[in-house]
């Protein structure tokens, strides 16, 4: 069972599927986030200077230079997600990769965001032609991936830009094939080396054949 009851409810709504399972993060995996977010912040009077792999502590008020605290960061993220259709485009190569992988695998998108933004994200993904099921979660992703897999030992692959989410998946689905993909690879400099059981891929062109192989497609 997912630790997030709303995520569990969303999973229960999905049709039963025995095909190999591909679970995808959305921000900076399927949709651009790090590149458009600074442009959004500028329109609101803020700037982003990344000195670490986190938002809090790296966003400042342009007029005063004041670093904003977590509640203000959360509010800005909420506003960004409410208007995401104005800012977020598809990550390069994702459309063709998913069309190929979707011929043999069940593809489900699992995004870490407040559930209240799900409808806006669903509409945006549909407008972009990304009509795959979408789940939102406000808790760890691992339990949700385990529930998505179901009782049959079908192959599972999971793609995310956040190492903590990949580790959560490993802890709940020990044989999952894990892929670390970042739309902006310059951010890798802020992260420790990828653990040996997690595949680090530069882009969708590299990721697609490796995922296909892992899922036996």
N, C-alpha and C positions, 0 to 999 in steps of 0.2 A: 504494500500500500504506500502511496506517496505520503510523505510527511505533511504535505499541504492538502487539506481536504478539498479545496476548490480544484486543484490540479487533478486530484483523484477523480473528482466528478467529471471533469473534462475528458479524462482518459476513458471513463466508462461510456461516454457518448460515441467513441470511435467504433467503426465497424471492425469485426474480428478479421485478422490478417495473419497468415502463417508464413508470409514471405520474409526473407532477411530484412532486418530493421536498420534503417539509417536515421539517426536522431541528429538534428542540426540546431545549434545556437543560431540566433538571428543577427544581433548587432555585431558588426565587424567580421561576420562569417557569411551571411547571405545579404545583409544590407550594410552599407557604409555607415559608420558612426563617428569614428575619431576624426575623419577628415571634414565632415560637414558641421560637427558640433561647435568648433571654434567660430565658424561663421554665424551660427545661431546666437552664440554668446555675445558676439560683437553687436548684434542688433539690439541686445538687451543691456548693453553698457558694461559688459564683462569681457575678460580675456583669459585664455588658457595657455599656461606655460608648463609643459609637462617636465617635471624633474623626478617623477616616480610613476609607477604604474597604478595610479589612482587619480580620481578627480578631486576629492576633498584635499585641500592644501595646495592645489595647483590652479585654482580659479580665483581671480582677483577682480575687484571693482575697478574699472578703468579710470574713473575720475579721482579716486583716492589711493589706489594701490592696495586696499584692504583685502586680505585673503578671506574669502567667505567660508562659513562653517557648514556642517553637514545639513542642517535644515534648509538653508538657502540652496545648496547644491541639489537636494532632493526636489525642491520646488522648481528649479530650473529644468531638471530632467523631466519632471512631469509636464511642463509646458512644451518642452522639445518633443516628447512623445505624443502630445496632443496635436502637434503640428507637423509630425514626422513626414507626411506626404510632401511637404514643401522642401524637405532637406535630404531625405535618405533615398539613395539610388541603389541599384543592385551591384553587389561586389563583382568585379570583373571575372568573367568566366563561370559564374555560378549558374546562370540560366542553362547553358548548354550541358554543363556537368550534371545538373539535376535531371534534365530530360533524359540523359543517357542512363543514369543510375536508377531512375524511376521506372525503367522498363522491367526491372527485375526485383526491385526492393520496395518495401513500404517506407516512405519518407514522411517523417513527422518533425515539425519545428517546435523546439522547446525553448522559450525565451524567459529570461529572468527579469520580470517587470511586474509592477502592480497589476492585478487582474482588471482594474478599471480601465486600463489602456488596451485591453485585448480587442475590443470591437474596432477601434481606430486602426490598430496594426493589421487586423484581418482585412479591413477594407483596402488598406494600402498594398498589402501583399497581393490581393486579388487584382487590383488595378495594374500591378506589374506582371501579372500572369503567373504568379507563384501560388497556385491554388492548393498547396499541400496543407494537411491539418496543422493547426496552430494550438499549442498549449502554452499557458502562462504559469509561472510559479514564483512564489515569494519566499521559497525555502530551497534547500539543497536539491540539486538535479538528480543525483544518484538514485534515490528511491523512486522517482518518477520514471526513470529509464528502466528500472527493474520491473515496475508494474506494466510499462508499455510492452516489454518483451513477452510477458505472460509466462505460462507454465512450460511451454515447449522451448527446447534449447536451440532456438533459431539463432543464426549469427547476428551480432549486433555491432554496429559502428557508431561512434559519437564524435562529432566535430564541434570544437569550441575554441574561443580565443583566450579563455580564462583557465589557467592551470588548476585552480581550486575546483572548478566544475568537472574537469577531467578526472581529477583524483577522487571526487565524490562518486563519479560513475564507476571507477575502478573498484572502490570499496563496496559497491552494491552489486556490480555485475563483473565478476572477476575475470571473465573471458572476453569482455568487450574489447573491440579494436578502437583505440583512442587516437584522435588526430588533432594536433594543435595547429590551427590556421588563424592568421591575423591579417586583416585587410591592409594594415600598415605595419610592415615588418620592422620598421625602425624602432618600434616599441619593444622589440625583443631584448634590446640592450638593458632594459629595466628589470628583466626577469632572470632567475637562475637558469642553468641549463635544463633542458627538457629531460625528465626521467627516461630511462632506456625503454620502458614499456609504453611510452607515448611517442607516436610518430610526429615529428615536426615537419610541416609542409609549407612551402613558400606561397603557394597560390592554388586556385582550383585546377589549373592545368596539371600540376603535379599531384594534387590530391585525388582527382577522379579515378585514375587507373589503380591507385593503391587501395582506395576504398572498394572498388569493384573486385579486386583480387581478394581483399579481406572478407568480403561477403560472399565470395564464390559465384559472382555474376558472370 
